[in-house]
Amino acid sequence: EMERPLTPDVMLFDLPPALAHDDVMAFRDNFDGALLVIDGTATTGSQVREVMRRLGDDCPLLGVVLNKAEDATGEEYGY
């Protein structure tokens, strides 16, 4: 109902982990690409490849967000 009156250029759907639930695959017809959120302390390359395999060749990977980066203290950044 929101899409019709707002006519957005981009819509983001916050879905549960793709390998833990079937919600993502059930919702697959409603999105054109994937922006993956990766857990830097737990997600493996093979898990990312499996998610992309399940989504199919017609679902482009739009980007990756790295969450929980190991050894990232933030001390190297200063103003």
All heavy atoms as a GROMACS GRO file, in nm:
protein
  604
    1GLU      N    1   0.080  -0.121   0.000
    1GLU     CA    2   0.000   0.000   0.000
    1GLU      C    3   0.085   0.127   0.000
    1GLU      O    4   0.041   0.228  -0.051
    1GLU     CB    5  -0.094   0.000   0.120
    1GLU     CG    6  -0.203  -0.105   0.110
    1GLU     CD    7  -0.298  -0.101   0.228
    1GLU    OE1    8  -0.313   0.006   0.292
    1GLU    OE2    9  -0.356  -0.205   0.258
    2MET      N   10   0.204   0.121   0.059
    2MET     CA   11   0.289   0.240   0.064
    2MET      C   12   0.352   0.270  -0.071
    2MET      O   13   0.375   0.386  -0.105
    2MET     CB   14   0.401   0.220   0.167
    2MET     CG   15   0.352   0.222   0.308
    2MET     SD   16   0.477   0.188   0.435
    2MET     CE   17   0.632   0.214   0.361
    3GLU      N   18   0.382   0.166  -0.147
    3GLU     CA   19   0.454   0.187  -0.272
    3GLU      C   20   0.375   0.270  -0.373
    3GLU      O   21   0.429   0.358  -0.439
    3GLU     CB   22   0.489   0.052  -0.334
    3GLU     CG   23   0.575   0.062  -0.456
    3GLU     CD   24   0.619  -0.073  -0.507
    3GLU    OE1   25   0.575  -0.177  -0.454
    3GLU    OE2   26   0.695  -0.074  -0.604
    4ARG      N   27   0.248   0.245  -0.386
    4ARG     CA   28   0.166   0.314  -0.487
    4ARG      C   29   0.163   0.466  -0.466
    4ARG      O   30   0.197   0.540  -0.557
    4ARG     CB   31   0.026   0.254  -0.488
    4ARG     CG   32  -0.051   0.286  -0.614
    4ARG     CD   33  -0.183   0.210  -0.625
    4ARG     NE   34  -0.166   0.066  -0.604
    4ARG     CZ   35  -0.224  -0.002  -0.504
    4ARG    NH1   36  -0.304   0.058  -0.420
    4ARG    NH2   37  -0.203  -0.131  -0.489
    5PRO      N   38   0.126   0.516  -0.349
    5PRO     CA   39   0.119   0.663  -0.335
    5PRO      C   40   0.256   0.731  -0.326
    5PRO      O   41   0.271   0.846  -0.367
    5PRO     CB   42   0.040   0.684  -0.206
    5PRO     CG   43   0.056   0.559  -0.129
    5PRO     CD   44   0.073   0.449  -0.230
    6LEU      N   45   0.356   0.662  -0.276
    6LEU     CA   46   0.488   0.725  -0.257
    6LEU      C   47   0.578   0.714  -0.380
    6LEU      O   48   0.669   0.795  -0.396
    6LEU     CB   49   0.558   0.664  -0.137
    6LEU     CG   50   0.488   0.684  -0.002
    6LEU    CD1   51   0.560   0.608   0.108
    6LEU    CD2   52   0.478   0.832   0.032
    7THR      N   53   0.556   0.615  -0.463
    7THR     CA   54   0.636   0.586  -0.583
    7THR      C   55   0.787   0.604  -0.559
    7THR      O   56   0.852   0.686  -0.624
    7THR     CB   57   0.591   0.671  -0.704
    7THR    OG1   58   0.610   0.809  -0.674
    7THR    CG2   59   0.447   0.644  -0.742
    8PRO      N   60   0.843   0.531  -0.465
    8PRO     CA   61   0.986   0.546  -0.436
    8PRO      C   62   1.073   0.490  -0.549
    8PRO      O   63   1.033   0.399  -0.621
    8PRO     CB   64   1.003   0.462  -0.309
    8PRO     CG   65   0.899   0.358  -0.319
    8PRO     CD   66   0.782   0.424  -0.386
    9ASP      N   67   1.193   0.546  -0.562
    9ASP     CA   68   1.290   0.494  -0.657
    9ASP      C   69   1.356   0.368  -0.604
    9ASP      O   70   1.393   0.279  -0.679
    9ASP     CB   71   1.398   0.598  -0.687
    9ASP     CG   72   1.342   0.718  -0.762
    9ASP    OD1   73   1.247   0.700  -0.842
    9ASP    OD2   74   1.392   0.829  -0.740
   10VAL      N   75   1.373   0.365  -0.472
   10VAL     CA   76   1.440   0.252  -0.406
   10VAL      C   77   1.361   0.215  -0.281
   10VAL      O   78   1.315   0.302  -0.208
   10VAL     CB   79   1.584   0.289  -0.365
   10VAL    CG1   80   1.649   0.176  -0.287
   10VAL    CG2   81   1.667   0.324  -0.487
   11MET      N   82   1.346   0.086  -0.258
   11MET     CA   83   1.285   0.036  -0.134
   11MET      C   84   1.380  -0.065  -0.073
   11MET      O   85   1.436  -0.150  -0.143
   11MET     CB   86   1.151  -0.031  -0.163
   11MET     CG   87   1.044   0.066  -0.207
   11MET     SD   88   0.886  -0.013  -0.251
   11MET     CE   89   0.841  -0.095  -0.101
   12LEU      N   90   1.403  -0.054   0.057
   12LEU     CA   91   1.487  -0.149   0.129
   12LEU      C   92   1.399  -0.234   0.219
   12LEU      O   93   1.315  -0.182   0.292
   12LEU     CB   94   1.591  -0.076   0.215
   12LEU     CG   95   1.692   0.010   0.140
   12LEU    CD1   96   1.783   0.081   0.239
   12LEU    CD2   97   1.774  -0.072   0.044
   13PHE      N   98   1.421  -0.365   0.213
   13PHE     CA   99   1.348  -0.458   0.297
   13PHE      C  100   1.446  -0.521   0.395
   13PHE      O  101   1.545  -0.581   0.354
   13PHE     CB  102   1.282  -0.569   0.213
   13PHE     CG  103   1.185  -0.516   0.111
   13PHE    CD1  104   1.220  -0.509  -0.023
   13PHE    CD2  105   1.059  -0.474   0.149
   13PHE    CE1  106   1.130  -0.462  -0.117
   13PHE    CE2  107   0.968  -0.426   0.056
   13PHE     CZ  108   1.004  -0.420  -0.078
   14ASP      N  109   1.421  -0.507   0.523
   14ASP     CA  110   1.504  -0.566   0.627
   14ASP      C  111   1.451  -0.705   0.654
   14ASP      O  112   1.348  -0.722   0.720
   14ASP     CB  113   1.499  -0.478   0.752
   14ASP     CG  114   1.591  -0.528   0.862
   14ASP    OD1  115   1.672  -0.619   0.836
   14ASP    OD2  116   1.581  -0.475   0.973
   15LEU      N  117   1.521  -0.806   0.602
   15LEU     CA  118   1.476  -0.945   0.614
   15LEU      C  119   1.567  -1.022   0.708
   15LEU      O  120   1.681  -0.982   0.733
   15LEU     CB  121   1.477  -1.010   0.475
   15LEU     CG  122   1.385  -0.942   0.372
   15LEU    CD1  123   1.408  -1.002   0.233
   15LEU    CD2  124   1.240  -0.956   0.412
   16PRO      N  125   1.520  -1.134   0.761
   16PRO     CA  126   1.602  -1.215   0.852
   16PRO      C  127   1.718  -1.281   0.776
   16PRO      O  128   1.720  -1.280   0.652
   16PRO     CB  129   1.504  -1.319   0.906
   16PRO     CG  130   1.398  -1.328   0.804
   16PRO     CD  131   1.386  -1.192   0.742
   17PRO      N  132   1.813  -1.340   0.847
   17PRO     CA  133   1.924  -1.407   0.780
   17PRO      C  134   1.875  -1.510   0.678
   17PRO      O  135   1.789  -1.593   0.707
   17PRO     CB  136   1.999  -1.475   0.895
   17PRO     CG  137   1.965  -1.393   1.015
   17PRO     CD  138   1.824  -1.347   0.993
   18ALA      N  139   1.931  -1.501   0.558
   18ALA     CA  140   1.883  -1.582   0.446
   18ALA      C  141   1.902  -1.732   0.465
   18ALA      O  142   1.824  -1.811   0.413
   18ALA     CB  143   1.950  -1.537   0.317
   19LEU      N  144   2.006  -1.772   0.536
   19LEU     CA  145   2.030  -1.915   0.554
   19LEU      C  146   1.958  -1.971   0.676
   19LEU      O  147   1.947  -2.092   0.691
   19LEU     CB  148   2.180  -1.944   0.565
   19LEU     CG  149   2.262  -1.909   0.441
   19LEU    CD1  150   2.409  -1.940   0.465
   19LEU    CD2  151   2.210  -1.984   0.319
   20ALA      N  152   1.908  -1.884   0.762
   20ALA     CA  153   1.843  -1.930   0.885
   20ALA      C  154   1.692  -1.944   0.870
   20ALA      O  155   1.629  -2.017   0.946
   20ALA     CB  156   1.874  -1.833   0.999
   21HIS      N  157   1.634  -1.873   0.774
   21HIS     CA  158   1.489  -1.872   0.758
   21HIS      C  159   1.454  -1.880   0.610
   21HIS      O  160   1.532  -1.839   0.525
   21HIS     CB  161   1.428  -1.744   0.817
   21HIS     CG  162   1.464  -1.721   0.960
   21HIS    ND1  163   1.401  -1.783   1.062
   21HIS    CD2  164   1.559  -1.643   1.016
   21HIS    CE1  165   1.454  -1.745   1.176
   21HIS    NE2  166   1.551  -1.659   1.151
   22ASP      N  167   1.336  -1.927   0.578
   22ASP     CA  168   1.293  -1.932   0.438
   22ASP      C  169   1.218  -1.805   0.396
   22ASP      O  170   1.174  -1.793   0.282
   22ASP     CB  171   1.208  -2.055   0.411
   22ASP     CG  172   1.081  -2.060   0.495
   22ASP    OD1  173   1.060  -1.970   0.578
   22ASP    OD2  174   1.002  -2.155   0.476
   23ASP      N  175   1.209  -1.707   0.485
   23ASP     CA  176   1.138  -1.582   0.455
   23ASP      C  177   1.197  -1.511   0.333
   23ASP      O  178   1.123  -1.456   0.251
   23ASP     CB  179   1.146  -1.485   0.574
   23ASP     CG  180   1.081  -1.539   0.699
   23ASP    OD1  181   1.065  -1.662   0.709
   23ASP    OD2  182   1.049  -1.459   0.788
   24VAL      N  183   1.328  -1.510   0.322
   24VAL     CA  184   1.393  -1.439   0.211
   24VAL      C  185   1.354  -1.500   0.078
   24VAL      O  186   1.317  -1.429  -0.016
   24VAL     CB  187   1.546  -1.440   0.228
   24VAL    CG1  188   1.615  -1.377   0.108
   24VAL    CG2  189   1.585  -1.366   0.356
   25MET      N  190   1.357  -1.630   0.068
   25MET     CA  191   1.322  -1.696  -0.058
   25MET      C  192   1.173  -1.681  -0.087
   25MET      O  193   1.133  -1.666  -0.202
   25MET     CB  194   1.364  -1.843  -0.057
   25MET     CG  195   1.515  -1.862  -0.052
   25MET     SD  196   1.610  -1.759  -0.167
   25MET     CE  197   1.544  -1.808  -0.324
   26ALA      N  198   1.091  -1.682   0.015
   26ALA     CA  199   0.946  -1.664  -0.004
   26ALA      C  200   0.916  -1.522  -0.054
   26ALA      O  201   0.819  -1.501  -0.127
   26ALA     CB  202   0.872  -1.690   0.126
   27PHE      N  203   0.999  -1.427  -0.020
   27PHE     CA  204   0.981  -1.287  -0.057
   27PHE      C  205   1.055  -1.250  -0.185
   27PHE      O  206   1.047  -1.138  -0.234
   27PHE     CB  207   1.030  -1.200   0.060
   27PHE     CG  208   0.979  -1.060   0.060
   27PHE    CD1  209   0.845  -1.032   0.081
   27PHE    CD2  210   1.066  -0.954   0.042
   27PHE    CE1  211   0.798  -0.901   0.082
   27PHE    CE2  212   1.022  -0.823   0.043
   27PHE     CZ  213   0.887  -0.797   0.062
   28ARG      N  214   1.126  -1.345  -0.244
   28ARG     CA  215   1.218  -1.322  -0.357
   28ARG      C  216   1.154  -1.248  -0.474
   28ARG      O  217   1.218  -1.165  -0.538
   28ARG     CB  218   1.277  -1.456  -0.403
   28ARG     CG  219   1.365  -1.450  -0.527
   28ARG     CD  220   1.486  -1.361  -0.503
   28ARG     NE  221   1.561  -1.342  -0.624
   28ARG     CZ  222   1.545  -1.241  -0.709
   28ARG    NH1  223   1.455  -1.149  -0.687
   28ARG    NH2  224   1.618  -1.230  -0.817
   29ASP      N  225   1.031  -1.273  -0.507
   29ASP     CA  226   0.967  -1.207  -0.621
   29ASP      C  227   0.944  -1.058  -0.599
   29ASP      O  228   0.908  -0.987  -0.693
   29ASP     CB  229   0.833  -1.273  -0.652
   29ASP     CG  230   0.848  -1.413  -0.708
   29ASP    OD1  231   0.959  -1.444  -0.760
   29ASP    OD2  232   0.752  -1.490  -0.702
   30ASN      N  233   0.968  -1.009  -0.479
   30ASN     CA  234   0.941  -0.869  -0.445
   30ASN      C  235   1.064  -0.780  -0.448
   30ASN      O  236   1.054  -0.661  -0.419
   30ASN     CB  237   0.875  -0.860  -0.308
   30ASN     CG  238   0.741  -0.927  -0.306
   30ASN    OD1  239   0.648  -0.878  -0.368
   30ASN    ND2  240   0.730  -1.039  -0.239
   31PHE      N  241   1.182  -0.835  -0.480
   31PHE     CA  242   1.301  -0.750  -0.486
   31PHE      C  243   1.386  -0.782  -0.607
   31PHE      O  244   1.380  -0.891  -0.662
   31PHE     CB  245   1.383  -0.754  -0.356
   31PHE     CG  246   1.429  -0.890  -0.312
   31PHE    CD1  247   1.550  -0.941  -0.357
   31PHE    CD2  248   1.356  -0.965  -0.222
   31PHE    CE1  249   1.595  -1.065  -0.314
   31PHE    CE2  250   1.399  -1.089  -0.179
   31PHE     CZ  251   1.520  -1.139  -0.225
   32ASP      N  252   1.465  -0.682  -0.649
   32ASP     CA  253   1.544  -0.692  -0.772
   32ASP      C  254   1.692  -0.715  -0.748
   32ASP      O  255   1.766  -0.743  -0.842
   32ASP     CB  256   1.529  -0.564  -0.854
   32ASP     CG  257   1.385  -0.537  -0.894
   32ASP    OD1  258   1.315  -0.633  -0.929
   32ASP    OD2  259   1.343  -0.420  -0.888
   33GLY      N  260   1.738  -0.698  -0.626
   33GLY     CA  261   1.879  -0.713  -0.594
   33GLY      C  262   1.895  -0.732  -0.445
   33GLY      O  263   1.800  -0.720  -0.368
   34ALA      N  264   2.018  -0.763  -0.404
   34ALA     CA  265   2.045  -0.792  -0.263
   34ALA      C  266   2.159  -0.704  -0.211
   34ALA      O  267   2.263  -0.689  -0.276
   34ALA     CB  268   2.081  -0.938  -0.244
   35LEU      N  269   2.139  -0.647  -0.094
   35LEU     CA  270   2.240  -0.578  -0.017
   35LEU      C  271   2.258  -0.664   0.108
   35LEU      O  272   2.169  -0.670   0.192
   35LEU     CB  273   2.194  -0.437   0.020
   35LEU     CG  274   2.286  -0.356   0.110
   35LEU    CD1  275   2.419  -0.328   0.040
   35LEU    CD2  276   2.219  -0.225   0.149
   36LEU      N  277   2.371  -0.733   0.117
   36LEU     CA  278   2.391  -0.828   0.227
   36LEU      C  279   2.458  -0.759   0.346
   36LEU      O  280   2.549  -0.679   0.328
   36LEU     CB  281   2.479  -0.944   0.181
   36LEU     CG  282   2.427  -1.028   0.066
   36LEU    CD1  283   2.525  -1.142   0.036
   36LEU    CD2  284   2.290  -1.084   0.097
   37VAL      N  285   2.412  -0.794   0.465
   37VAL     CA  286   2.477  -0.751   0.588
   37VAL      C  287   2.554  -0.872   0.640
   37VAL      O  288   2.496  -0.976   0.668
   37VAL     CB  289   2.375  -0.701   0.693
   37VAL    CG1  290   2.446  -0.663   0.822
   37VAL    CG2  291   2.295  -0.585   0.638
   38ILE      N  292   2.685  -0.856   0.649
   38ILE     CA  293   2.776  -0.965   0.684
   38ILE      C  294   2.825  -0.945   0.827
   38ILE      O  295   2.870  -0.836   0.863
   38ILE     CB  296   2.897  -0.966   0.589
   38ILE    CG1  297   2.854  -0.974   0.444
   38ILE    CG2  298   2.994  -1.078   0.625
   38ILE    CD1  299   2.783  -1.100   0.407
   39ASP      N  300   2.820  -1.050   0.908
   39ASP     CA  301   2.875  -1.048   1.043
   39ASP      C  302   3.024  -1.078   1.032
   39ASP      O  303   3.064  -1.190   1.000
   39ASP     CB  304   2.804  -1.152   1.130
   39ASP     CG  305   2.853  -1.154   1.273
   39ASP    OD1  306   2.966  -1.107   1.301
   39ASP    OD2  307   2.780  -1.204   1.360
   40GLY      N  308   3.106  -0.978   1.056
   40GLY     CA  309   3.250  -0.993   1.044
   40GLY      C  310   3.311  -1.094   1.139
   40GLY      O  311   3.424  -1.137   1.119
   41THR      N  312   3.238  -1.134   1.242
   41THR     CA  313   3.291  -1.232   1.337
   41THR      C  314   3.240  -1.373   1.311
   41THR      O  315   3.286  -1.467   1.374
   41THR     CB  316   3.253  -1.194   1.482
   41THR    OG1  317   3.111  -1.199   1.497
   41THR    CG2  318   3.304  -1.056   1.517
   42ALA      N  319   3.143  -1.389   1.220
   42ALA     CA  320   3.085  -1.522   1.203
   42ALA      C  321   3.059  -1.564   1.059
   42ALA      O  322   3.068  -1.682   1.027
   42ALA     CB  323   2.953  -1.530   1.281
   43THR      N  324   3.027  -1.473   0.970
   43THR     CA  325   2.989  -1.509   0.834
   43THR      C  326   3.110  -1.554   0.754
   43THR      O  327   3.215  -1.490   0.757
   43THR     CB  328   2.923  -1.388   0.762
   43THR    OG1  329   2.815  -1.342   0.842
   43THR    CG2  330   2.871  -1.428   0.625
   44THR      N  331   3.095  -1.665   0.682
   44THR     CA  332   3.203  -1.717   0.599
   44THR      C  333   3.176  -1.687   0.452
   44THR      O  334   3.063  -1.660   0.412
   44THR     CB  335   3.217  -1.869   0.617
   44THR    OG1  336   3.099  -1.932   0.564
   44THR    CG2  337   3.236  -1.907   0.763
   45GLY      N  338   3.281  -1.695   0.373
   45GLY     CA  339   3.267  -1.675   0.230
   45GLY      C  340   3.174  -1.778   0.167
   45GLY      O  341   3.095  -1.746   0.078
   46SER      N  342   3.180  -1.900   0.216
   46SER     CA  343   3.093  -2.005   0.160
   46SER      C  344   2.947  -1.976   0.191
   46SER      O  345   2.859  -2.007   0.111
   46SER     CB  346   3.133  -2.143   0.210
   46SER     OG  347   3.121  -2.152   0.350
   47GLN      N  348   2.919  -1.914   0.305
   47GLN     CA  349   2.781  -1.877   0.337
   47GLN      C  350   2.730  -1.768   0.244
   47GLN      O  351   2.617  -1.774   0.198
   47GLN     CB  352   2.770  -1.832   0.483
   47GLN     CG  353   2.787  -1.945   0.582
   47GLN     CD  354   2.795  -1.894   0.724
   47GLN    OE1  355   2.857  -1.792   0.753
   47GLN    NE2  356   2.732  -1.968   0.816
   48VAL      N  357   2.815  -1.671   0.212
   48VAL     CA  358   2.776  -1.564   0.120
   48VAL      C  359   2.750  -1.625  -0.018
   48VAL      O  360   2.649  -1.593  -0.083
   48VAL     CB  361   2.884  -1.455   0.112
   48VAL    CG1  362   2.851  -1.354   0.004
   48VAL    CG2  363   2.902  -1.387   0.246
   49ARG      N  364   2.837  -1.714  -0.064
   49ARG     CA  365   2.818  -1.779  -0.193
   49ARG      C  366   2.689  -1.860  -0.196
   49ARG      O  367   2.618  -1.861  -0.296
   49ARG     CB  368   2.938  -1.866  -0.228
   49ARG     CG  369   3.060  -1.783  -0.269
   49ARG     CD  370   3.175  -1.870  -0.318
   49ARG     NE  371   3.233  -1.952  -0.213
   49ARG     CZ  372   3.325  -1.909  -0.127
   49ARG    NH1  373   3.370  -1.785  -0.134
   49ARG    NH2  374   3.374  -1.991  -0.035
   50GLU      N  375   2.656  -1.927  -0.085
   50GLU     CA  376   2.533  -2.007  -0.080
   50GLU      C  377   2.409  -1.918  -0.085
   50GLU      O  378   2.310  -1.951  -0.152
   50GLU     CB  379   2.530  -2.093   0.046
   50GLU     CG  380   2.404  -2.175   0.063
   50GLU     CD  381   2.376  -2.274  -0.049
   50GLU    OE1  382   2.467  -2.305  -0.128
   50GLU    OE2  383   2.261  -2.322  -0.056
   51VAL      N  384   2.412  -1.805  -0.018
   51VAL     CA  385   2.300  -1.711  -0.025
   51VAL      C  386   2.281  -1.665  -0.169
   51VAL      O  387   2.169  -1.666  -0.221
   51VAL     CB  388   2.322  -1.590   0.068
   51VAL    CG1  389   2.221  -1.479   0.040
   51VAL    CG2  390   2.314  -1.632   0.214
   52MET      N  391   2.390  -1.627  -0.235
   52MET     CA  392   2.379  -1.580  -0.373
   52MET      C  393   2.333  -1.692  -0.466
   52MET      O  394   2.257  -1.668  -0.560
   52MET     CB  395   2.512  -1.520  -0.420
   52MET     CG  396   2.550  -1.393  -0.346
   52MET     SD  397   2.416  -1.269  -0.331
   52MET     CE  398   2.382  -1.236  -0.503
   53ARG      N  399   2.376  -1.814  -0.442
   53ARG     CA  400   2.330  -1.928  -0.522
   53ARG      C  401   2.180  -1.944  -0.508
   53ARG      O  402   2.109  -1.962  -0.607
   53ARG     CB  403   2.402  -2.056  -0.481
   53ARG     CG  404   2.368  -2.176  -0.569
   53ARG     CD  405   2.413  -2.307  -0.508
   53ARG     NE  406   2.336  -2.344  -0.390
   53ARG     CZ  407   2.211  -2.392  -0.393
   53ARG    NH1  408   2.147  -2.406  -0.505
   53ARG    NH2  409   2.150  -2.425  -0.280
   54ARG      N  410   2.131  -1.935  -0.386
   54ARG     CA  411   1.987  -1.952  -0.361
   54ARG      C  412   1.905  -1.839  -0.422
   54ARG      O  413   1.795  -1.861  -0.470
   54ARG     CB  414   1.959  -1.959  -0.211
   54ARG     CG  415   2.010  -2.086  -0.147
   54ARG     CD  416   1.973  -2.092  -0.001
   54ARG     NE  417   2.037  -2.204   0.065
   54ARG     CZ  418   2.009  -2.243   0.188
   54ARG    NH1  419   1.917  -2.178   0.260
   54ARG    NH2  420   2.071  -2.345   0.242
   55LEU      N  421   1.959  -1.718  -0.421
   55LEU     CA  422   1.887  -1.605  -0.478
   55LEU      C  423   1.881  -1.614  -0.630
   55LEU      O  424   1.787  -1.566  -0.691
   55LEU     CB  425   1.950  -1.473  -0.435
   55LEU     CG  426   1.934  -1.437  -0.288
   55LEU    CD1  427   2.011  -1.311  -0.254
   55LEU    CD2  428   1.787  -1.422  -0.251
   56GLY      N  429   1.981  -1.674  -0.690
   56GLY     CA  430   1.981  -1.695  -0.835
   56GLY      C  431   2.061  -1.592  -0.912
   56GLY      O  432   2.093  -1.484  -0.861
   57ASP      N  433   2.092  -1.627  -1.036
   57ASP     CA  434   2.173  -1.541  -1.121
   57ASP      C  435   2.103  -1.411  -1.158
   57ASP      O  436   2.169  -1.314  -1.196
   57ASP     CB  437   2.211  -1.615  -1.250
   57ASP     CG  438   2.307  -1.730  -1.224
   57ASP    OD1  439   2.380  -1.725  -1.123
   57ASP    OD2  440   2.308  -1.825  -1.304
   58ASP      N  441   1.972  -1.408  -1.148
   58ASP     CA  442   1.897  -1.287  -1.185
   58ASP      C  443   1.883  -1.189  -1.070
   58ASP      O  444   1.814  -1.088  -1.081
   58ASP     CB  445   1.760  -1.323  -1.240
   58ASP     CG  446   1.673  -1.397  -1.140
   58ASP    OD1  447   1.729  -1.465  -1.052
   58ASP    OD2  448   1.550  -1.386  -1.150
   59CYS      N  449   1.950  -1.216  -0.958
   59CYS     CA  450   1.947  -1.126  -0.842
   59CYS      C  451   2.088  -1.070  -0.820
   59CYS      O  452   2.173  -1.136  -0.762
   59CYS     CB  453   1.900  -1.202  -0.718
   59CYS     SG  454   1.891  -1.097  -0.570
   60PRO      N  455   2.114  -0.948  -0.868
   60PRO     CA  456   2.248  -0.893  -0.852
   60PRO      C  457   2.280  -0.859  -0.707
   60PRO      O  458   2.194  -0.818  -0.631
   60PRO     CB  459   2.245  -0.766  -0.937
   60PRO     CG  460   2.102  -0.731  -0.951
   60PRO     CD  461   2.024  -0.859  -0.939
   61LEU      N  462   2.408  -0.878  -0.672
   61LEU     CA  463   2.458  -0.836  -0.542
   61LEU      C  464   2.489  -0.687  -0.553
   61LEU      O  465   2.580  -0.646  -0.624
   61LEU     CB  466   2.583  -0.915  -0.504
   61LEU     CG  467   2.650  -0.876  -0.372
   61LEU    CD1  468   2.554  -0.894  -0.255
   61LEU    CD2  469   2.776  -0.959  -0.352
   62LEU      N  470   2.412  -0.604  -0.483
   62LEU     CA  471   2.426  -0.459  -0.492
   62LEU      C  472   2.535  -0.406  -0.400
   62LEU      O  473   2.586  -0.297  -0.421
   62LEU     CB  474   2.293  -0.392  -0.457
   62LEU     CG  475   2.174  -0.434  -0.545
   62LEU    CD1  476   2.046  -0.371  -0.495
   62LEU    CD2  477   2.200  -0.400  -0.690
   63GLY      N  478   2.568  -0.482  -0.298
   63GLY     CA  479   2.672  -0.439  -0.206
   63GLY      C  480   2.672  -0.524  -0.081
   63GLY      O  481   2.588  -0.612  -0.062
   64VAL      N  482   2.769  -0.496   0.005
   64VAL     CA  483   2.786  -0.569   0.130
   64VAL      C  484   2.809  -0.467   0.241
   64VAL      O  485   2.887  -0.373   0.225
   64VAL     CB  486   2.906  -0.666   0.122
   64VAL    CG1  487   2.931  -0.734   0.255
   64VAL    CG2  488   2.883  -0.771   0.014
   65VAL      N  489   2.742  -0.487   0.353
   65VAL     CA  490   2.764  -0.405   0.473
   65VAL      C  491   2.834  -0.494   0.574
   65VAL      O  492   2.782  -0.601   0.610
   65VAL     CB  493   2.630  -0.355   0.532
   65VAL    CG1  494   2.653  -0.280   0.662
   65VAL    CG2  495   2.557  -0.269   0.431
   66LEU      N  496   2.952  -0.454   0.618
   66LEU     CA  497   3.028  -0.532   0.716
   66LEU      C  498   2.989  -0.484   0.856
   66LEU      O  499   3.009  -0.368   0.891
   66LEU     CB  500   3.178  -0.516   0.695
   66LEU     CG  501   3.268  -0.586   0.796
   66LEU    CD1  502   3.244  -0.737   0.794
   66LEU    CD2  503   3.413  -0.554   0.769
   67ASN      N  504   2.932  -0.574   0.934
   67ASN     CA  505   2.891  -0.546   1.070
   67ASN      C  506   2.982  -0.625   1.164
   67ASN      O  507   3.029  -0.732   1.129
   67ASN     CB  508   2.744  -0.589   1.086
   67ASN     CG  509   2.680  -0.534   1.211
   67ASN    OD1  510   2.733  -0.446   1.276
   67ASN    ND2  511   2.564  -0.587   1.244
   68LYS      N  512   3.006  -0.574   1.282
   68LYS     CA  513   3.089  -0.641   1.382
   68LYS      C  514   3.229  -0.671   1.329
   68LYS      O  515   3.278  -0.783   1.339
   68LYS     CB  516   3.024  -0.771   1.429
   68LYS     CG  517   2.890  -0.754   1.496
   68LYS     CD  518   2.837  -0.888   1.541
   68LYS     CE  519   2.699  -0.878   1.596
   68LYS     NZ  520   2.642  -1.007   1.628
   69ALA      N  521   3.295  -0.573   1.272
   69ALA     CA  522   3.430  -0.593   1.220
   69ALA      C  523   3.526  -0.625   1.334
   69ALA      O  524   3.525  -0.559   1.438
   69ALA     CB  525   3.477  -0.468   1.146
   70GLU      N  526   3.605  -0.728   1.316
   70GLU     CA  527   3.702  -0.767   1.419
   70GLU      C  528   3.811  -0.663   1.432
   70GLU      O  529   3.854  -0.602   1.334
   70GLU     CB  530   3.766  -0.901   1.383
   70GLU     CG  531   3.674  -1.018   1.397
   70GLU     CD  532   3.746  -1.150   1.370
   70GLU    OE1  533   3.870  -1.150   1.364
   70GLU    OE2  534   3.676  -1.250   1.353
   71ASP      N  535   3.859  -0.643   1.552
   71ASP     CA  536   3.972  -0.556   1.581
   71ASP      C  537   3.951  -0.412   1.535
   71ASP      O  538   4.046  -0.340   1.511
   71ASP     CB  539   4.101  -0.611   1.518
   71ASP     CG  540   4.135  -0.749   1.570
   71ASP    OD1  541   4.106  -0.777   1.688
   71ASP    OD2  542   4.190  -0.829   1.493
   72ALA      N  543   3.829  -0.369   1.519
   72ALA     CA  544   3.802  -0.232   1.479
   72ALA      C  545   3.775  -0.149   1.604
   72ALA      O  546   3.666  -0.153   1.659
   72ALA     CB  547   3.683  -0.227   1.384
   73THR      N  548   3.875  -0.076   1.650
   73THR     CA  549   3.859   0.004   1.770
   73THR      C  550   3.813   0.145   1.739
   73THR      O  551   3.761   0.214   1.826
   73THR     CB  552   3.992   0.011   1.847
   73THR    OG1  553   4.088   0.078   1.764
   73THR    CG2  554   4.042  -0.126   1.886
   74GLY      N  555   3.839   0.189   1.616
   74GLY     CA  556   3.806   0.325   1.581
   74GLY      C  557   3.913   0.425   1.620
   74GLY      O  558   3.905   0.543   1.589
   75GLU      N  559   4.017   0.379   1.693
   75GLU     CA  560   4.123   0.470   1.738
   75GLU      C  561   4.205   0.526   1.623
   75GLU      O  562   4.269   0.630   1.638
   75GLU     CB  563   4.213   0.397   1.837
   75GLU     CG  564   4.142   0.362   1.966
   75GLU     CD  565   4.227   0.280   2.060
   75GLU    OE1  566   4.346   0.257   2.028
   75GLU    OE2  567   4.175   0.239   2.165
   76GLU      N  568   4.204   0.458   1.509
   76GLU     CA  569   4.284   0.506   1.395
   76GLU      C  570   4.220   0.627   1.326
   76GLU      O  571   4.279   0.688   1.240
   76GLU     CB  572   4.309   0.394   1.294
   76GLU     CG  573   4.183   0.335   1.232
   76GLU     CD  574   4.116   0.225   1.315
   76GLU    OE1  575   4.157   0.199   1.429
   76GLU    OE2  576   4.022   0.168   1.264
   77TYR      N  577   4.098   0.660   1.365
   77TYR     CA  578   4.029   0.775   1.307
   77TYR      C  579   4.031   0.890   1.406
   77TYR      O  580   4.008   0.872   1.526
   77TYR     CB  581   3.883   0.740   1.273
   77TYR     CG  582   3.871   0.631   1.170
   77TYR    CD1  583   3.837   0.503   1.207
   77TYR    CD2  584   3.899   0.658   1.036
   77TYR    CE1  585   3.828   0.401   1.112
   77TYR    CE2  586   3.891   0.558   0.941
   77TYR     CZ  587   3.855   0.430   0.979
   77TYR     OH  588   3.847   0.331   0.885
   78GLY      N  589   4.062   1.006   1.358
   78GLY     CA  590   4.067   1.122   1.446
   78GLY      C  591   4.027   1.249   1.374
   78GLY      O  592   4.033   1.255   1.252
   79TYR      N  593   3.990   1.348   1.450
   79TYR     CA  594   3.951   1.477   1.391
   79TYR      C  595   4.028   1.588   1.458
   79TYR      O  596   4.063   1.584   1.569
   79TYR     CB  597   3.799   1.501   1.410
   79TYR     CG  598   3.717   1.399   1.336
   79TYR    CD1  599   3.665   1.288   1.399
   79TYR    CD2  600   3.690   1.417   1.200
   79TYR    CE1  601   3.589   1.196   1.330
   79TYR    CE2  602   3.613   1.325   1.130
   79TYR     CZ  603   3.564   1.215   1.195
   79TYR     OH  604   3.487   1.124   1.127
   0.00000   0.00000   0.00000
